[in-house]
């Protein structure tokens, strides 16, 4: 059961997943209008650019630091994992 313990990288992946979810939620007009009813032009530009940057950075980190965990519905692959 040692190989199934939660490791540090699992926590990092969880935090990054929540950040990506929040960035994706900020792209929705209903959510955005709730937090920023009438944003200034500069604020609107930042709100348009930041989710793309967050997604890019987190995707890069997911590729650089992969996890061995399998999600729901994924078969266990034979071999190293």
Residue, then its C-alpha position, 0 to 999 in steps of 0.5 A: x500500500x506504500x505506492x498508493x500514499x498521497x505524495x507532495x506532487x498529488x497536492x500540487x496537482x490538486x491545487x493547480x487543478x483548482x486554480x485552472x477551474x477558477x480561471x475557467x470559471x472567470x471566463x463565464x460572463x455570469x460569474x464575471x458580472x457577479x464579481x465585477x459588475x462594471x469593470x474598467x477597461x484595464x481590468x477587463x483586459x486583465x480578466x481576459x488575459x489572466x485565465x489564458x496565462x494561468x491555463x498555459x502555465x498550469x498545463x506546462x507544469x502538468x507536463x513537466x511534473x506528471x503524476x502516476x495516478x489514474x483518474x476515474x475510468x482509466x485502466x491501469x497500464x502494465x509496466x512501470x506504473 
